[in-house]
Amino acid sequence: MRSAIACSSTDKDVSMKSTEHIGREMAMALIQPKAQSFLKERMGVNVQKEDRGGRCMVFEPTERLHLGAEAEVWKGTWFGRPAVRKQRRPRSWRHPNLDHRLGVRRMISEARLLIRTRKAGLSVPSVWDLDYEGGQLIIEHLNGRPLIDVLNDETTTAPRAESVLRKVGAAVRALHRMATTHGDLSSNNILIEDEEVHLIDFGLASVEYDVERFGIDLHVLDEILGASHPQWEGGIDWVIEGYLAAEDELGPPQVLQGGAVPTANEVHTRLVDIRTRVRYHG
């Protein structure tokens, strides 16, 4: 028997779409097996609004993680499970209709890429719910420390920093082999949990086949490491070592539906070229 749950005041005017753009069967197939039985029961819960019949997201916020120009990010629970809510913020300088269309497009793109990479075995948050009309995305909350905290921790030794950054390079290469660039590879968007690397915040991610875009992805991380973590001089070299080693272990990337993905060596060569251009024009 399905239960009726009243929405919180923060969700009062939100209508739930519940990953309908990908279909529930596909969404269920991509969720961790241990969570499937829970979600099969909960995904179909009849959630009643206080003022009229309908469905809404059941998310209880506990802590605001980030307030940016594009979105407000909250930590909380979704049906009792640790979750993160990403709420799109309207841009007042845009025409409302254009802003809404762009916001919907970006949010659906982010959800699809998270589902796609999760299905391929990458450690990224699971997508649990999506309300693209209300501009809300509910995803799994992953444990771990931001890379920025790990690298700035005075107790972090050089061998530990090297190990972590090599694993970061391997994780980025795994993402790139799927013809996907992250778009914002800062040390805030990489979580370290023991020996595992999680990639988060796919708001600027996109499907790409141009080697330039992959080189720029690494260059963003290169600039972040140099500016925010100068104590680890040459840290990007450890990232590159892990990036190239992942390719040696996995073999050449597969030719995907959109074409051939640039090899790790090709991306590294382009990164060197981008660095040269930046220095020249700087």
C-alpha positions as MATLAB code, in Angstrom:
seq = 'MRSAIACSSTDKDVSMKSTEHIGREMAMALIQPKAQSFLKERMGVNVQKEDRGGRCMVFEPTERLHLGAEAEVWKGTWFGRPAVRKQRRPRSWRHPNLDHRLGVRRMISEARLLIRTRKAGLSVPSVWDLDYEGGQLIIEHLNGRPLIDVLNDETTTAPRAESVLRKVGAAVRALHRMATTHGDLSSNNILIEDEEVHLIDFGLASVEYDVERFGIDLHVLDEILGASHPQWEGGIDWVIEGYLAAEDELGPPQVLQGGAVPTANEVHTRLVDIRTRVRYHG';
ca = [
       0.000    0.000    0.000;
       1.398    3.380   -0.988;
       1.726    6.055    1.628;
       0.812    9.700    1.323;
       3.491   12.176    2.338;
       3.051   15.933    2.561;
       5.667   18.086    0.848;
       7.787   20.425    2.892;
       7.281   24.153    2.390;
      10.467   24.365    0.338;
       8.980   21.937   -2.192;
       5.465   23.338   -2.155;
       5.437   24.637   -5.719;
       7.560   21.920   -7.299;
       6.200   19.219   -9.588;
       8.119   15.977   -9.720;
       9.293   14.538  -13.048;
      11.176   11.608  -11.523;
      13.770   10.961  -14.229;
      11.016   10.504  -16.797;
      13.337   11.687  -19.582;
      15.284    8.426  -19.320;
      12.487    6.121  -18.231;
      12.147    4.514  -14.822;
      13.313    1.089  -15.944;
      16.593    2.535  -17.207;
      17.002    4.673  -14.097;
      16.470    1.638  -11.875;
      19.010   -0.368  -13.842;
      21.676    2.226  -13.148;
      21.166    2.504   -9.403;
      23.440    0.510   -7.096;
      22.020   -3.015   -6.680;
      21.836   -2.658   -2.900;
      19.565    0.373   -3.317;
      17.268   -1.052   -5.993;
      14.767   -2.714   -3.670;
      14.491    0.464   -1.632;
      13.982    2.623   -4.697;
      11.487    0.275   -6.330;
       9.300    0.822   -3.313;
       9.956    4.524   -2.885;
       9.972    5.697   -6.517;
       6.272    4.933   -6.691;
       5.233    6.574   -3.424;
       2.169    8.767   -3.855;
       3.214   12.194   -2.612;
       0.332   14.569   -1.989;
       0.619   18.319   -2.086;
      -1.058   20.292    0.648;
      -3.049   22.480   -1.728;
      -3.750   20.176   -4.677;
      -3.126   16.628   -5.841;
       0.200   15.941   -7.504;
       3.752   14.761   -6.985;
       6.783   16.497   -5.595;
      10.303   15.798   -4.482;
      10.688   14.711   -0.873;
      13.992   16.267    0.137;
      14.837   17.476    3.622;
      17.699   20.023    3.506;
      20.192   20.093    6.380;
      23.163   22.151    5.170;
      23.873   24.498    2.288;
      27.036   23.375    0.551;
      27.402   26.033   -2.105;
      25.735   29.163   -3.438;
      26.860   29.923   -6.964;
      25.720   32.046   -9.854;
      24.053   29.092  -11.576;
      22.807   26.948   -8.713;
      22.317   26.554   -4.974;
      23.486   23.203   -3.606;
      22.106   21.656   -0.411;
      22.992   18.539    1.518;
      20.116   16.642    3.092;
      18.110   13.451    2.878;
      15.853   11.983    0.204;
      13.542    9.331    1.657;
      15.965    9.073    4.548;
      19.044    8.548    2.374;
      21.977   11.044    2.261;
      21.447   13.175   -0.820;
      22.328   16.457   -2.496;
      19.854   18.848   -4.075;
      21.004   21.138   -6.850;
      18.541   24.009   -7.320;
      18.989   26.070  -10.470;
      18.985   29.828   -9.882;
      17.310   32.084  -12.466;
      19.512   34.634  -14.215;
      17.670   37.952  -14.020;
      19.537   39.493  -16.956;
      18.203   36.834  -19.354;
      14.748   36.763  -20.857;
      12.748   34.405  -18.563;
      11.757   32.041  -21.373;
      15.330   31.765  -22.668;
      16.694   31.320  -19.148;
      14.187   28.544  -18.471;
      14.976   26.702  -21.718;
      18.718   26.906  -21.126;
      18.317   25.772  -17.525;
      16.190   22.790  -18.527;
      18.647   21.792  -21.228;
      21.651   21.975  -18.919;
      19.957   20.103  -16.089;
      18.808   17.259  -18.350;
      22.278   17.095  -19.899;
      23.897   16.874  -16.467;
      21.541   14.095  -15.364;
      22.083   12.107  -18.559;
      25.866   12.352  -18.345;
      25.860   11.292  -14.695;
      23.705    8.281  -15.543;
      25.860    7.428  -18.559;
      29.141    7.592  -16.647;
      27.706    5.774  -13.634;
      26.540    2.967  -15.884;
      30.085    2.668  -17.268;
      31.450    2.115  -13.759;
      32.840    5.548  -12.909;
      32.526    6.787   -9.354;
      30.041    9.631   -9.784;
      26.780   10.360   -7.921;
      23.697    8.351   -8.814;
      20.762   10.376  -10.135;
      17.762    9.827   -7.891;
      15.263   12.424   -9.032;
      14.876   15.235  -11.522;
      12.365   18.050  -11.704;
      13.471   19.971  -14.763;
      10.474   22.313  -14.684;
      11.283   23.304  -11.101;
      15.016   23.299  -11.792;
      15.919   20.677   -9.171;
      18.203   17.683   -9.382;
      18.490   15.151   -6.547;
      21.650   13.061   -6.550;
      23.440   10.686   -4.216;
      25.679   12.226   -1.566;
      29.162   10.728   -1.846;
      31.529   10.576    1.091;
      35.089   11.794    0.880;
      37.179   14.921    1.338;
      37.543   17.515   -1.405;
      40.922   17.274   -3.094;
      41.615   20.875   -2.067;
      41.431   19.848    1.615;
      43.612   16.788    1.112;
      46.338   18.761   -0.661;
      46.222   21.642    1.833;
      46.324   19.329    4.854;
      49.662   19.772    6.624;
      49.716   16.062    7.455;
      49.597   15.030    3.785;
      52.987   13.616    2.811;
      54.575   13.784   -0.624;
      54.031   10.059   -1.279;
      50.360   10.445   -0.313;
      49.929   13.501   -2.578;
      51.580   11.651   -5.450;
      49.367    8.605   -4.964;
      46.205   10.703   -4.808;
      47.042   12.808   -7.871;
      47.966    9.753   -9.932;
      44.560    8.268   -9.071;
      42.933   11.570  -10.037;
      44.660   11.363  -13.412;
      43.380    7.808  -13.903;
      39.822    8.872  -13.006;
      39.926   11.776  -15.455;
      41.195    9.492  -18.215;
      38.362    7.025  -17.514;
      35.937    9.916  -17.981;
      37.626   11.112  -21.167;
      37.551    7.632  -22.681;
      33.767    7.985  -22.654;
      34.036   11.060  -24.889;
      33.036   13.212  -21.912;
      34.771   16.318  -20.621;
      34.059   17.555  -17.105;
      34.307   21.260  -17.849;
      35.217   22.314  -14.298;
      37.992   20.082  -12.988;
      38.792   22.075   -9.875;
      40.072   20.546   -6.658;
      36.636   21.271   -5.149;
      34.926   18.948   -7.625;
      37.103   15.921   -6.878;
      36.472   13.920   -3.702;
      38.987   11.547   -2.134;
      37.646    8.668   -0.057;
      40.472    6.404    1.125;
      41.925    5.144   -2.169;
      38.909    6.021   -4.308;
      38.365    9.144   -6.404;
      34.855   10.556   -6.936;
      34.072   13.152   -9.590;
      31.189   15.514   -8.838;
      29.400   18.570  -10.305;
      28.786   17.753  -13.957;
      26.988   21.032  -14.619;
      29.485   22.005  -17.345;
      30.199   18.490  -18.617;
      29.629   17.652  -22.275;
      30.150   14.952  -24.864;
      33.189   15.822  -26.967;
      35.463   14.303  -29.603;
      37.739   17.276  -30.283;
      41.150   16.793  -28.668;
      41.256   20.518  -27.822;
      38.377   20.148  -25.350;
      40.125   17.310  -23.525;
      43.352   19.295  -23.372;
      41.465   22.264  -21.902;
      39.935   19.958  -19.279;
      43.419   19.009  -18.064;
      44.649   22.579  -18.382;
      41.946   23.769  -15.970;
      43.220   21.283  -13.391;
      46.810   22.323  -14.178;
      45.979   25.971  -13.475;
      44.101   25.105  -10.267;
      46.986   23.042   -8.921;
      49.453   25.807   -9.695;
      47.347   28.583   -8.191;
      45.745   26.893   -5.175;
      48.362   24.267   -4.313;
      51.799   25.737   -5.148;
      53.346   23.680   -2.357;
      52.944   20.650   -4.606;
      55.087   21.931   -7.459;
      54.812   19.587  -10.404;
      51.579   18.080   -9.088;
      50.134   18.104  -12.597;
      52.975   15.775  -13.642;
      51.651   13.146  -11.218;
      48.185   13.646  -12.678;
      49.550   13.135  -16.196;
      51.440   10.013  -15.112;
      48.198    8.518  -13.815;
      46.343    9.674  -16.933;
      48.798    7.953  -19.267;
      49.165    4.851  -17.074;
      45.391    4.305  -17.162;
      45.547    4.105  -20.944;
      48.437    1.641  -20.814;
      46.366   -0.544  -18.501;
      43.057   -0.283  -20.371;
      44.367   -0.247  -23.932;
      43.294    2.031  -26.794;
      39.920    3.741  -26.352;
      36.994    2.243  -28.211;
      35.479    3.960  -31.217;
      32.140    5.252  -29.975;
      28.980    6.184  -31.783;
      30.171    9.751  -32.341;
      33.622    8.767  -33.541;
      37.088    8.062  -32.174;
      38.101    9.427  -28.789;
      41.564   11.067  -28.724;
      44.204    8.879  -27.110;
      45.848    9.829  -23.817;
      49.078   10.707  -25.635;
      47.190   12.966  -28.050;
      45.508   14.771  -25.167;
      48.824   15.169  -23.352;
      50.433   16.604  -26.475;
      47.565   19.073  -26.826;
      47.908   20.074  -23.163;
      51.559   20.959  -23.803;
      50.459   22.997  -26.823;
      47.788   24.822  -24.798;
      50.334   25.670  -22.093;
      52.627   27.156  -24.735;
      49.826   29.244  -26.201;
      48.765   30.517  -22.780;
      52.334   31.546  -21.896;
      52.805   33.217  -25.290;
      49.607   35.233  -25.120;
      49.987   35.952  -21.418;
];
